[in-house]
């Protein structure tokens, strides 16, 4: 039995700054739809990047395995945005998880598409392992994005798959999410738990 906990951000999202928090076979070719040149619109002036789409889907199985799916579309405004997204990092527990990359691709304003091969990804020790060697199985998958320039749209989709439960028959988790700018609507469906399983979802007090 699966327990799905979907979290979607479907509106345009503003993320200021220069940093980011961090199967199925990848498509053989990307759609070749022509895109109009991107210009800095009146909304969010001066920002380095803007999320057009951001979603995460969490799947939990009754045995404690599951997956976390990440999907996003980011408009890159300037060189600071290029620097922020030139490498996509995702942390995972190497003893029990692995990463499946569906695609990482860049859409240029002229309509051309450049795809970063999954083979370009590099697995490195996570920063936490330098301070706490106990977490030596925590790795970071770094995906160097090819041909990223100001005015591009960056699209990515991948999954972190857990094949070995931390505690058989139990599951839990926590995460933090980007917040949209003031006045931008979002869609946040509540967690869904099928019977007879029971789940609890919440957020820490502010």
DRENDO-1510 file (C-alpha; in Angstrom, 1 decimal, always signed):
<recs>
REC; n; res; u; v; w
REC; 1; UNK; +0.0; +0.0; +0.0 .
REC; 2; UNK; +1.3; +3.4; -0.9 .
REC; 3; UNK; +0.8; +6.7; +1.0 .
REC; 4; UNK; +1.1; +9.8; -1.2 .
REC; 5; UNK; +1.9; +13.1; +0.3 .
REC; 6; UNK; +1.8; +15.7; -2.5 .
REC; 7; UNK; +3.1; +19.2; -2.2 .
REC; 8; UNK; +2.7; +21.5; -5.2 .
REC; 9; UNK; +3.6; +25.1; -5.9 .
REC; 10; UNK; +1.9; +25.8; -9.2 .
REC; 11; UNK; +2.1; +29.6; -9.5 .
REC; 12; UNK; +5.1; +31.7; -10.4 .
REC; 13; UNK; +7.4; +31.9; -7.4 .
REC; 14; UNK; +9.8; +34.6; -6.5 .
REC; 15; UNK; +13.1; +33.5; -5.0 .
REC; 16; UNK; +15.6; +36.3; -4.5 .
REC; 17; UNK; +19.2; +35.7; -3.8 .
REC; 18; UNK; +22.1; +33.7; -5.2 .
REC; 19; UNK; +21.7; +30.3; -3.5 .
REC; 20; UNK; +19.4; +27.4; -3.5 .
REC; 21; UNK; +18.3; +24.9; -0.9 .
REC; 22; UNK; +18.7; +22.0; -1.9 .
REC; 23; UNK; +13.2; +5.3; -12.9 .
REC; 24; UNK; +11.8; +6.4; -15.6 .
REC; 25; UNK; +14.1; +6.6; -18.6 .
REC; 26; UNK; +14.9; +10.2; -19.6 .
REC; 27; UNK; +13.1; +11.4; -22.7 .
REC; 28; UNK; +15.1; +10.9; -25.9 .
REC; 29; UNK; +14.3; +14.4; -27.2 .
REC; 30; UNK; +12.8; +17.5; -25.7 .
REC; 31; UNK; +9.9; +19.4; -27.3 .
REC; 32; UNK; +11.2; +22.0; -29.8 .
REC; 33; UNK; +8.6; +24.6; -29.1 .
REC; 34; UNK; +9.8; +28.1; -30.0 .
REC; 35; UNK; +10.0; +30.4; -27.0 .
REC; 36; UNK; +9.7; +34.2; -27.1 .
REC; 37; UNK; +12.8; +36.0; -25.9 .
REC; 38; UNK; +12.7; +36.5; -22.1 .
REC; 39; UNK; +12.8; +40.0; -20.8 .
REC; 40; UNK; +12.7; +41.2; -17.2 .
REC; 41; UNK; +9.0; +41.9; -16.6 .
REC; 42; UNK; +7.5; +44.5; -14.4 .
REC; 43; UNK; +6.9; +41.9; -11.7 .
REC; 44; UNK; +9.9; +40.9; -9.6 .
REC; 45; UNK; +12.2; +43.5; -11.1 .
REC; 46; UNK; +15.9; +43.1; -10.3 .
REC; 47; UNK; +15.7; +39.5; -9.2 .
REC; 48; UNK; +18.3; +37.0; -10.3 .
REC; 49; UNK; +15.8; +34.1; -10.9 .
REC; 50; UNK; +12.1; +33.3; -10.7 .
REC; 51; UNK; +10.5; +29.9; -10.2 .
REC; 52; UNK; +7.7; +29.3; -12.7 .
REC; 53; UNK; +7.0; +25.9; -11.3 .
REC; 54; UNK; +8.1; +23.9; -8.2 .
REC; 55; UNK; +6.8; +20.6; -7.0 .
REC; 56; UNK; +7.8; +17.8; -4.6 .
REC; 57; UNK; +5.9; +14.5; -4.3 .
REC; 58; UNK; +6.6; +12.2; -1.4 .
REC; 59; UNK; +5.7; +8.5; -1.7 .
REC; 60; UNK; +5.8; +6.2; +1.4 .
REC; 61; UNK; +5.3; +2.4; +1.3 .
REC; 62; UNK; +4.1; +0.5; +4.3 .
REC; 63; UNK; +7.4; -1.3; +4.6 .
REC; 64; UNK; +9.3; +2.1; +5.1 .
REC; 65; UNK; +10.6; +2.5; +1.5 .
REC; 66; UNK; +9.5; +5.3; -0.8 .
REC; 67; UNK; +10.7; +8.2; -2.9 .
REC; 68; UNK; +10.9; +12.0; -3.1 .
REC; 69; UNK; +10.2; +13.5; -6.5 .
REC; 70; UNK; +11.5; +17.0; -7.4 .
REC; 71; UNK; +10.4; +19.0; -10.5 .
REC; 72; UNK; +11.0; +22.7; -11.3 .
REC; 73; UNK; +11.2; +25.3; -13.9 .
REC; 74; UNK; +13.3; +28.3; -13.2 .
REC; 75; UNK; +13.7; +31.5; -15.2 .
REC; 76; UNK; +17.3; +32.7; -15.1 .
REC; 77; UNK; +17.5; +36.5; -15.2 .
REC; 78; UNK; +21.2; +37.4; -14.9 .
REC; 79; UNK; +24.7; +36.1; -14.2 .
REC; 80; UNK; +23.9; +35.9; -10.5 .
REC; 81; UNK; +21.1; +33.5; -11.4 .
REC; 82; UNK; +23.5; +31.5; -13.6 .
REC; 83; UNK; +25.9; +31.2; -10.6 .
REC; 84; UNK; +23.1; +30.1; -8.3 .
REC; 85; UNK; +21.9; +27.3; -10.6 .
REC; 86; UNK; +25.0; +26.2; -12.5 .
REC; 87; UNK; +25.1; +23.2; -10.2 .
REC; 88; UNK; +22.0; +21.4; -8.8 .
REC; 89; UNK; +22.8; +19.6; -5.5 .
REC; 90; UNK; +20.7; +17.0; -3.9 .
REC; 91; UNK; +21.5; +15.1; -0.7 .
REC; 92; UNK; +20.7; +11.5; -0.1 .
REC; 93; UNK; +21.7; +8.6; +2.1 .
REC; 94; UNK; +23.9; +6.4; +0.0 .
REC; 95; UNK; +23.4; +3.3; +2.1 .
REC; 96; UNK; +19.6; +3.2; +1.5 .
REC; 97; UNK; +18.8; +5.7; -1.3 .
REC; 98; UNK; +19.8; +6.4; -4.9 .
REC; 99; UNK; +19.0; +9.2; -7.4 .
REC; 100; UNK; +17.2; +8.7; -10.7 .
REC; 101; UNK; +17.4; +11.7; -13.0 .
REC; 102; UNK; +14.6; +12.1; -15.6 .
REC; 103; UNK; +16.0; +15.2; -17.1 .
REC; 104; UNK; +18.0; +18.4; -16.6 .
REC; 105; UNK; +17.7; +20.7; -19.6 .
REC; 106; UNK; +18.0; +24.4; -20.6 .
REC; 107; UNK; +15.7; +26.1; -23.0 .
REC; 108; UNK; +17.3; +29.1; -24.7 .
REC; 109; UNK; +15.3; +32.1; -25.9 .
REC; 110; UNK; +15.8; +31.0; -29.6 .
REC; 111; UNK; +13.9; +27.8; -28.9 .
REC; 112; UNK; +17.0; +25.5; -28.8 .
REC; 113; UNK; +17.3; +23.0; -26.0 .
REC; 114; UNK; +20.5; +21.7; -24.3 .
REC; 115; UNK; +20.2; +18.6; -22.1 .
REC; 116; UNK; +22.6; +17.7; -19.4 .
REC; 117; UNK; +23.3; +13.9; -19.5 .
REC; 118; UNK; +22.8; +12.0; -16.3 .
REC; 119; UNK; +26.3; +10.7; -16.6 .
REC; 120; UNK; +27.6; +14.3; -15.9 .
REC; 121; UNK; +26.3; +14.0; -12.3 .
REC; 122; UNK; +29.0; +13.6; -9.6 .
REC; 123; UNK; +28.6; +12.0; -6.2 .
REC; 124; UNK; +30.4; +13.8; -3.4 .
REC; 125; UNK; +30.5; +13.6; +0.4 .
REC; 126; UNK; +27.9; +16.0; +1.9 .
REC; 127; UNK; +29.1; +19.0; +4.0 .
REC; 128; UNK; +27.6; +17.5; +7.2 .
REC; 129; UNK; +30.1; +14.6; +7.0 .
REC; 130; UNK; +33.0; +16.9; +7.5 .
REC; 131; UNK; +31.6; +18.1; +10.9 .
REC; 132; UNK; +29.9; +14.8; +11.9 .
REC; 133; UNK; +31.7; +11.7; +10.5 .
REC; 134; UNK; +28.8; +9.6; +11.9 .
REC; 135; UNK; +26.8; +10.7; +8.9 .
REC; 136; UNK; +29.4; +9.4; +6.4 .
REC; 137; UNK; +26.7; +7.8; +4.3 .
REC; 138; UNK; +25.1; +11.2; +3.4 .
REC; 139; UNK; +26.2; +12.1; -0.1 .
REC; 140; UNK; +25.4; +14.9; -2.4 .
REC; 141; UNK; +24.6; +14.4; -6.1 .
REC; 142; UNK; +25.9; +17.5; -8.0 .
REC; 143; UNK; +24.5; +18.0; -11.5 .
REC; 144; UNK; +26.5; +20.6; -13.5 .
REC; 145; UNK; +24.0; +22.3; -15.8 .
REC; 146; UNK; +25.2; +22.7; -19.3 .
REC; 147; UNK; +25.0; +25.9; -21.4 .
REC; 148; UNK; +23.1; +28.0; -18.8 .
REC; 149; UNK; +22.8; +31.7; -19.7 .
REC; 150; UNK; +20.8; +34.7; -18.6 .
REC; 151; UNK; +17.4; +34.6; -20.3 .
REC; 152; UNK; +17.2; +30.8; -20.2 .
REC; 153; UNK; +14.6; +28.5; -18.6 .
REC; 154; UNK; +16.1; +25.7; -16.5 .
REC; 155; UNK; +13.9; +22.5; -16.2 .
REC; 156; UNK; +14.7; +19.6; -14.0 .
REC; 157; UNK; +13.0; +16.4; -12.8 .
REC; 158; UNK; +14.4; +13.7; -10.6 .
REC; 159; UNK; +13.6; +11.3; -7.8 .
REC; 160; UNK; +15.4; +10.2; -4.7 .
REC; 161; UNK; +14.4; +6.5; -4.2 .
REC; 162; UNK; +14.6; +4.8; -0.8 .
REC; 163; UNK; +15.1; +1.0; -1.2 .
REC; 164; UNK; +16.1; +0.2; +2.4 .
REC; 165; UNK; +13.9; +1.4; +5.2 .
REC; 166; UNK; +15.5; +3.1; +8.2 .
REC; 167; UNK; +13.0; +1.3; +10.4 .
REC; 168; UNK; +11.0; -1.5; +8.7 .
REC; 169; UNK; +7.3; -0.9; +8.8 .
REC; 170; UNK; +7.7; +2.8; +9.8 .
REC; 171; UNK; +8.2; +6.0; +7.9 .
REC; 172; UNK; +8.7; +9.7; +8.7 .
REC; 173; UNK; +10.3; +12.8; +7.2 .
REC; 174; UNK; +10.6; +16.5; +7.2 .
REC; 175; UNK; +11.5; +19.2; +4.7 .
REC; 176; UNK; +11.5; +22.9; +4.2 .
REC; 177; UNK; +10.1; +24.7; +1.1 .
REC; 178; UNK; +10.6; +27.9; -0.8 .
REC; 179; UNK; +7.9; +30.5; +0.0 .
REC; 180; UNK; +6.3; +32.6; -2.7 .
REC; 181; UNK; +6.4; +36.4; -2.7 .
REC; 182; UNK; +3.6; +38.4; -1.2 .
REC; 183; UNK; +0.3; +38.2; -3.2 .
REC; 184; UNK; +1.3; +35.2; -5.3 .
REC; 185; UNK; -1.3; +32.4; -5.0 .
REC; 186; UNK; -0.2; +28.8; -4.4 .
REC; 187; UNK; -1.8; +25.5; -4.3 .
REC; 188; UNK; -1.0; +23.2; -1.4 .
REC; 189; UNK; -3.2; +20.1; -1.4 .
REC; 190; UNK; -3.4; +18.5; +2.1 .
REC; 191; UNK; -1.6; +15.1; +2.6 .
REC; 192; UNK; -3.7; +12.1; +1.6 .
REC; 193; UNK; -3.5; +8.9; +3.5 .
REC; 194; UNK; -5.6; +5.9; +2.3 .
REC; 195; UNK; -7.2; +3.6; +4.8 .
REC; 196; UNK; -6.3; +1.6; +6.8 .
REC; 197; UNK; -3.0; +3.5; +7.2 .
REC; 198; UNK; -2.9; +6.5; +9.4 .
REC; 199; UNK; -0.5; +9.4; +9.0 .
REC; 200; UNK; +0.2; +12.7; +10.8 .
REC; 201; UNK; +1.3; +15.9; +9.1 .
REC; 202; UNK; +2.2; +19.2; +10.7 .
REC; 203; UNK; +4.7; +22.1; +10.9 .
REC; 204; UNK; +6.7; +23.4; +13.8 .
REC; 205; UNK; +5.4; +26.5; +15.6 .
REC; 206; UNK; +6.6; +29.8; +14.3 .
</recs>
